[in-house]
Amino acid sequence: MLIYDLIVIGFGKAGKTLAAKMATQGKKVALIERNKSMYGGTCINIACIPTKTLLVAAEKGLPFEEVIDEKNAVTNRLNKKNYTTISDAGVDIIDAEAHFLSNKVVEIVAGDERQELTAENIVINTGAISNALPIPGLTTTKNIYDSTGIQNLDRLPKRLGILGGGNIGLEFAGLFNTLGSKVTVLDAADTFLPRVEPSIATIAKTYMEEDGIEIFQNIFTQEVKNDGDEVIVVTKNRTFHFDALLYATGRKPNIEPLKLENTDIQVTDRGAIQVDKHCQTNVPGVFAVGDVNGGLQFTYVSLDDFRIVYNYLTGDGSYTLDDRKNVPTSMFITPSLAQIGLTEAQAKEQGLPYASKEIPVSAMPRGHVNADLRGAFKAVVNIETKEILGATIFSQGAQEIINIITVAMDNKIPYTYFTKQIFTHPTLAENLNDLFMI
């Protein structure tokens, strides 16, 4: 049996960062990854980086084949860079599938070869996988893809159907619409973007429809089947015909290959590994980080999980999940839509003494400079404590602007500060002056 100080299962953001950090401090570390194409984790290989690379390439007007080539070049480069970085730090990278034999014993399998490993600390970092709903034909019909498969098409579908109106579905809707597909979104929810400020969700839907994307709400799919190469989606009220179908119906923690039934590790009723405030499971010394522990499925949240576990293993354990309060999100539709904190409805439900303000991008000088007047800013504040309760930024660069507000919220900077802040001009960020003049 091979003995390590630390074993990390999975090459995602939290695990790879922890592995490298501990190895440079002289610890004997193994990082186990079953798929060489996943060196670096989900974000780099099949999620954030490739999808945004596809979008940027599409916006340049490149042909479909060149768009895919650009994505492959970027992901291949970063994949190799991640392997080299972690290897050079002194980590043993093991290409194998790992599963537990007991609480602290992991078996790795590579072809016919098997080996047992153990360590004082083990970190589960296996991410999440696409969630396929139990719709007849969904996993057996031709030309149906999840968010990974849709990135590797060899030709552009003329008609693309998308099941799901969440972040993933809408981002791919915008991407393939830009590439030239006729895109139809079939959303089971009765409200478009239900967690977004209603006024901004309304204009976001309007923009997508103006761009040529069809969006249907309250669609319940009963069956998926083929007619030749065509994909037929049968719903309660009508039948849709596509050349390809993407199902973007959420992602679930990837725990099945781990054989947790051989351990005492507890799992939540939603299939995530249960952890405490230090990201530690109920088995001392075994941690779960990133998407697999049921938290928000973002690479920057995974990185924060690293900080928590690293602080626990090498510091005083003072930084925990309890300290994670304000997490911004960004949806890369056109324009980008970023949020943090409470919506106005949530502030009202909580009985807070709030005030809100919304400004259209059409009232902003930079919007005219950019020749893009779409979007709006909205803020919700506590008029008694002067704290910022939440904000929604829907504009070019929203994914950058939201971070300014995050810093203010984390440091409890009163919203009135923004009314006096000096911003460069002409920028969209400078409109925070007016937004917070409530």
N, C-alpha and C positions, 0 to 999 in steps of 0.2 A: 504493500500500500504506500502510495506517495503522500508525504506530509507537507502541507503548506501552512503559512501564516494566514493567508487569505485566498479564498476561491471565489471567483466571480463567474456566474453563469449568464452569458449574454453580453453582447458588445455595445449596449446602448450607452447613452450619455453619462448617466450616473455611475454605472459600473466601470466603464473604461477610464473615467476620470479618477475614480477611487483606486483602481488597480495601478495606474501609473503613479499616482501620488504616494501610495504605500510602498511601491517598489523602489522609488527613488530614495526612500527613507530606510532602505536596507531590508525590507520585508520580502519573504519568498512568496510570490503571488502567481496564481494561475488564472487565466481568463479563458473560458471555454465558449466556443462559438461553433455551431453546427453547420453554418452556411457561409462560405467565403464571400459571397456577394453581400453579406450583411456586416462586414467589418465597418465599425463606426456606428452601427445601429440604424433604427428605422428612419430617423430624421434625414440622415445623409443619403440613404440608399433608395428609399421608397416613399418618402413623405415630403417634409418641408422643402428640402433643397431641390430635388428633381422636379417637383410640381411647380415651384416658383421659377426654376430655370426654363421649364416648358412655357410658362406664361410669358416671360420676358422674350424668349425666342419667337413666340407666336406674335407678340406685339410688334416685333421688328418686321413682320410680314414674310418670314422665311417659309419655304415649302415644308410640308409635313415631315418629309424624310429628314430634312436638315434640322428641324425642331427636335426630333427624336435623337438625332446624332449629337446635337448640342447637349441634351440632357445626359446622354450616355457618357460623353466626354467628361462632364463635370462630376458625375457620380463615381466614375472609375478613378478619376484623379483623387477625389477625397477619400474613397475607399482605401486606396493604396497608402495615402498619406496617414490615415488613421492606423493602419496596420504597422507602418514603420514607426510612428510616434510611440505607440504602446510597446512595441518590441524593443525599441531603443531605450525605453525607460527601465528595461530589465524584467518585463513581465513574460512569463511563459504562456504563449498563445497556443491553445490546443484546439485543433479542428476536429470536433467530435460532438455527438449529442450527449447531454448529461441528464441523469435522473438520480433521484435519491434511493439509497438502499436502507438508510436509517436517518436519524436526525442530523448526524454530522458526517455521514459517509455518502459520497457521490460516486456513481459509476459512470465512466465515459465509454462511449461506444463509437468506433470508427471502422466500418466494415465488419470484419471478423475479429477485430482487436477490441479487447475490453481491459479496463484498468480501474482500480479503485483509488479514490483520493479522499483525504480528510484535511480539515483545517480548523483552527480555533474559531475563525470567523468565515461565514459563507454568505455571499450576497446574491440574491436572485434578481436578475435584471433581464427577464425574457420578454418584456414588452407586451404588446397586444396584437391580436389578429382580427381580420374582418369578421363581422357578425353576419352570418347568412340566416335570414329569417326562414321559418319552415313553410315556404311557399312551394307548392308542387312544381317541379321542373327547374327551380332556380339554380341548383347546382349540377344539373345533368343536361341542360340545354346548351347548344352551341352558341358562340358569340356573346356569351354573358361573362362579365369581368368584375372583379373587385377593384379597389383603388390601386392595387399593385399591377394587376394584369392589364388594366386600361392604359398604363404608361408604356406598354411594350407592343402596341399594335404595329403591324407592318403597313397598314393603309388607313386613311382617314375614313370613318364611317359617314355616309351622307346623312343618315338619320340616327341620332344617338338618344336613347332613353335613359333616364337616371331615376332610380328608385331612392328617394330620400332627399329632403330639403334642408339638411343641416350644412355645417361648414364644408365638409368634404364634397358633398353632392353639388353645392352651389359653386364652389371653386372650380370643379371640373366642368360644370355647365358653362361658366364664363370662358374657360380655356378652350373648350372644343367649339364654342360659338365663334370665338376669335379665329380659330383655325379654319372655320368654314362649314362645320357640321350644322345640321338643323337639330337643335337640342330641345328636348321635352323633359321637364322635371315632374315626376309623379310623387307627391308628398302626402303621406297619410294624415299629417297634422291638419287641423282646421284653420290654423293661423300661420301665416308666413313669418318666419323668424320670431317665434313667440317670446324669446328672452331678450329681444331688442326693443328699444323705445318704439312704441307703435308708430309715431309720426315718421321716424327714420326708416323703420321696416317697410312702411308703405311706399316711400319714395325709392327705396332700394329695389323693391319688386317692380315698380314702374320702370326704372332704368333698365332692368334686365329684360323686361318685356319689350321695351323700345329698341333694345339691341337685337331682338329677334328670338329670344328664349321663351318658350311656352312653359307656363307654370300652372299646375293643377293641384288644388288642395282637396282634402278628404277623399283621397284615392286609396282604395283597399284592393290590393292585388290578390286575385284568387288562383291564378295559374300562369305559368310561363311555358311556352312551347315553341317549336320551330315549324316553319313552312319552308322547306329547303334551307337556305342560309338565313332567312328572315327570322327575326325574333318577334313573337306575338305575345303581348302582355294582356291578359284577360282580367278586367276589373269588374266591380259590381255594376257599373253603369255603362261602360263602353270598352272596346277593344282597341289597343294601340299596336302599330306595326313599326319595327325599327330594324336597322342593319346591325346594331350592337346595343347592348344594355349594360349599364353600370349599376351595381347595387352598392349604395353608400348608406347602409342602415346601421351604422355604429361599429365600434370595435370593442372587443372583449379581452380581458386579461389572458395571456397565453400561458396556461398552467398545466394543460393536459400532459405534455411530454415529461413533466418533472416527476410524476408518480408520487405525489405528495401523500398518497394513502399509506406509503411506507414510513411516514413520519408522524409527529404530533402537531405539525404546522396546521393552523386553523385557517379556514377559508370563509369569506363572507357569503351571505345569501345571494350576492350578485357575482360570485365566482372570482373575486379578487383575494389575494393573500392578505390576511388581516395583520395589521401592524400597529404598534404603539406610537407615541409621539417622537420616538427616535428612529422610526422606520424599522423597528425590530419586531420580529414575529414572536409568538408565545414560546418559541424555542430559543433560549439565550444564545446569542452569538450568530443567529441566522437572521438576515435582514432581507427585506424586499423593497426595491426601489424602482421608480419610473412607473410606467403604465400598469405593470402587473400588480401594484398594490392598491389599485382602485381610485387613485387620485386623478386630478386633471391630466389629460393626456397631451401634454406639451413638453417639448424637449427642455425648455427652460425650467419647468417644474421638476423634471428629472434631475437637472443640474442642481437644483436646490435640495433635492433628496440627498445628493452626494454631500453637500455641505453639512447636512444634518448627521449623516452617518460618520463622516470624517471627524466632525466635532465630538461625536460620542466616543469614537475609538481612540482619538489622540488628544482630545481636550477635556473640557469639564461637562460636556453634554448639555450646555446651557442653551444651545440653539436647537430648537425643536419645531415640529409641525405646528405647535401652538403659536409660533412667531410668524407664520405665513398668513397674512391677512389680505393684502391687496394684490391680486394677480390679474394683470391686464391680458386681454385676448385680442387677436386680430384675425379678421376674415378677409382673404385676398380675392374679393370680388372687385368689380370696377364701379366706382373707386373703392379703395380699401375701407373696411368698417372695423373700428377698434372700440373696445369698451373696458371699463373698469368700475367696480363698486356697484352701487344700487341704481336701479332705474327710478323714475319718478313714482311709478306705481308701487314699487317695493318700499320706498321711503314713506309713502302714504299709508301702506298697510302696517308699517311698524309704528305709526303714530308720531313720527319725528316732525319737529318744527322746520320744515324744509321750504326752500324756494327753488325754482328752476328757470332756466333761460335757454332758448334755442336761437341760433343764428344761421341763416342759409349761406352757403359758400358764394352764392350770387351777390352777397353784400360785401364780399372780401376782395380787396384789390388784387391779391395774388391769384384769385380765381379767374379774374379777367386777363391777367398776364398769361396764365396757363391756357387760356381759351377753353376752360373746363369749369362750368358753373354748377356742376352737379354736387350735391351733398349738403351736409349741415353739421354744426357742432351743437351739442346739448350738455349742460351741466346741471347737477343737483347738489345743493349745499344745505348745511344746517345753519339757519340764520341766528341761532343762539350761540353755538360753540364756534361758529365760523369755519367749521371743518368742511372739506369737500367730501360729499357722500358718494358721488359717482359722476361719470362722464361718458359720453358717446361721441366719437369723432368719425365722421363719414366724409372722407375727402382723399385727394391725393396725399400720400405721406402720412395717413392716419396712424399707421403702424409705428411711426417714429414719434409723432406728437403725443400719443397716449403715454409714452414713457415719462414725459415731463410731468404729467399729472400724477403718475404713479409715485414719483419721487416726492412730490408735494404731500400726497396722502400718507405715505409711509412716515414722513417726518412731521406730520400734523401741522404743516404750513397753512395758515388760514387762507381761504380763497381770496380774501381782500388783497393779499400780497400780489396776486397776478394783475390787479388793476394798476399797479405801479411798476411792474417788471418791464425792463427795457429789452425789447426783442429786435432782432435785425429786420430790415424791411427791403423789399416786399416779400413776406413769407406768410404761410398759412398759420404758423404758430403764433404770430403776433396778434391774431384775433382772440387769443386767450385773454388779452387785455379787456376786450369788450364783453366776452362771454361771462366773465366772472364779475362784471359790474352789475350785480343783481340788487 
